[in-house]
Amino acid sequence: MLTNNPAASIRINKEYVDLMKKENSGSKRKPEFNYFRKKVDEAKWLIEALNQREHSMMEIMKVIGCLQRDFFLTGEKKNLKPMILEDVAKITGYDISTVSRITCNKYAQTHHGNILLKDVFSNAVFSNGW
């Protein structure tokens, strides 16, 4: 489960959706309606983008969890397997830059404490002196 998922709490007011359904093209308020419709469409786009972000994060975390299963089960750094961003990108089908962006400054909460995701990648392991 992702914590702090904003998409879970964002909704478009039902009254606004109902108002959208009552469009009257001959109305004197057409400019106001068009502005309003644009804002509702933007809100729908934002909600969809947040849901897509959550989906991408979950897909990438599932792969990292599988590849580093022993590490996450034990919390022992010696159980980290060599893994680079490209390994996760190949399995998920996401671009390496997407995997990098999604794992950058993100933590996984485990039974052994919070783990900075970048630390489970080989490049981070060697540069952090593990």
N, C-alpha and C positions, 0 to 999 in steps of 0.2 A: 504494500500500500504506500502511496506517496503521501507525504505530509504536506500540508499547506497547498492543496490543490485548489486554485481559485475558480476553476471551471465548475466545481461542485456546488458553489454557492451563488453563482451568477445566473440570474433568470431575467427574462424579459417580462415585464408586467403584463398580465393577461388582459387587462383593460386596453393596453396599447395594441395588443395583437387583435383584439376584437374591433378596435377602432380602424385598424388597417383593413379589415374585411369589409368595412362599410364605406369604402372609397366611393365618392360621388364625383365623377369626372366633370360634371357641369357646375360644380361648387365654386363659389367666389374665393374659397380658401385653398385652392389648388396649390399655390406656392408653399403654403404652410404644410400641406399634406405631403408634398414631395420632399420637403426638408425632413419632416418627421419620418417618412418611409426610409430615407437615406440613413438616418440615425439608427433605426431599428435594424436595417440591413448590416450596418457596421457592427452593431452589438452581436448579431448572429454570427458574423465573421469572426469576431473576437472569441466568442464561446467555442466555435469550431476549432480555431487555432490553438486554444488552450487544451482542448480535448486531444488534438493531434499531438501536441507537445507531451502530454501525459502518456499517450500511447507509445510514442517514440522512446520516452524514458523507461517505460516498463519493459519494452522489447530489449533495449540495450542492457538493462539491469538483469533480466533473465539470463542473457548470454554470459554476462560477467559472472553471475552467480554459478552458472554451470561450469564455466572454465576455471573458476577459482573456488570450487566447492569445498575442497579440503581446508583451504585457508579460512573460509567463512565458518566452517563447522568447528574448527579448533582455535582459531584466532592466532595461530602460530605463524610467524613470518616465514619460517623455513618451509611451510607448505605452499607458499606462493609459487605458481608455475609461470614460466616465461610467457608473457602476453603483451602484445602491442595493440595500439588502436586499430591497426589494419586487420588483426584477427577478428575483432568484434565487428568491424565494418563488413568483412566478407560474409560472416554468418548472418548478420541482420539485413544486409542489403543497403544499409545507409552509407553515405559518404563518410570518409575518415573525418572530415571537418565537422560533420554532424555529431559523430561519436565524441570527438574532442570537446565540442561545445556543451554537449549534454552532461559529460562527466566532469567538466571544469568547475571547481569550487562546489562540488556536490559531495554529500556524505551519505554513507549507508549506516543505518543503525543496526547493530548486531548484538548478540548476547555478550560479546567481548568488547563492547564500546563502539563509539562512532568511528568509522573508517573513511578517510578521504579517498574518494574513488580513484583519483590520479595515482595514489600510492599502490594500487594493485597492478599497475602496468609496469612492465620491465624497465622502461626508461626512467620512471619515477623511482623504482627500487634502487637503481644504480646511482642516480643523481642525489638521492637522499641519504646515501651511505648505509643502506640496510645490508 
